[in-house]
Amino acid sequence: MKSFHIASELRSSYGKNAARRLRSSGKIPAILYGQKEESLSLTLDPRNLQTILHSASGHNTIFSLEVKDQGTTSVMMKDWQFDPIKETLLHADLLRIAMDKVLQIDVPIVSVGLARGVKDQGGILELVLRQLEIQCLPTEIPDHISVDVSDLEIGSNVRVSDLLVDSKLKVLSDSDLVVAHVIAPKEEQEEEVGLVEGTQEKSAEPEV
């Protein structure tokens, strides 16, 4: 993961009006908590957090947070609020991280390769499970988990148990969950439904 360092300060004013003035000045309110330490109300530059959210590791990024006159600690984004119109950050919750303790997190699943059922059979690939729940140390969090779909044909699938995952990671998601599969084109599915319905209608006709 890329290394990030963000500076922040303790908040001196509270309430909706104070938060509004803070955002007008280019900063946002944030809360720092976790590790059985005192929660701190902070102000920081939202552009730095947006850079982290758009990085390869996204919200799973462990970064260094410096609180003025309070020291530096390792944290990650636990929650955040966006303006639905401007798409700018309004608030963030930051969680202190102990680098020697395991975390339970969700990691994105990314498909690799072109499925045989898509290339040769005209099927449609569906990524059913988009995140994998894992447990690992903060230093071992992967940007994503890859799933090779090259051998998938129409009607076949890849399950969590089929994923190639680093031995340092403990998978918490149900091993029987379908990660990806290839389905028949929509037209074929509609034809099959039509045939079934037609058969049912015929069988329901009374004998004369």
C-alpha positions, 0 to 999 in steps of 0.5 A: 500500500502507498503511504499517506500522512495527514495532519489535523487539529483539535476542534474548538467549536461544535454544532451545526453552525460551527460545522458549516463555517468549518466546511466553508473554510475548506475543512471538515469535522472528524472523529478519532476513536478506538483502542480504548483511548479518548475520542477526539473531535478534529478538523482536517482537509477533506481532499487528503481523505478523498485521495485515500478513498480513490487510492488502490486500497481505498477505505482499507488504507492504513495511514498516519494521522498527526494531531497537532500537539497530540502526536501521531497514530495509525488509523483507517477510515471507518465511516464517512459522509458525502454531499449527495450533490457536490460529492464532497466529504462532509464528515469522517470517522477515523479508527485507531489501529494497532499494527500488531492486532488482526482486523476483520475487513471486507476486501474488493473482489476483482475478476481476471480473464475472459470467461470461456462461456462469454467468449465462445458461448455468448454468455454473460459473466456475473460477479455475484460476490463483490467483497470478501470478508477476511481477517489479517494484520494491518500490514497484510491487507491486500488491495483486492482479491483476484478471481480467475474466470477464464475457465467458466462456461455457461452454468458453471461458477466459482465459489469462495472455496475456489479462491486462491488466497494468501495463507496469511489471510483468514477468510471469514466469508462462507466458503460455499458462497458463489463469487462469479458465474456465467449465465445464458443470454437473456433471450435464451432465458426468456425462450425457456420461460416461454416454453415452460409456460406453454407446456403448463398451459397445454397440460391445464386444458381439460379433455373433451 
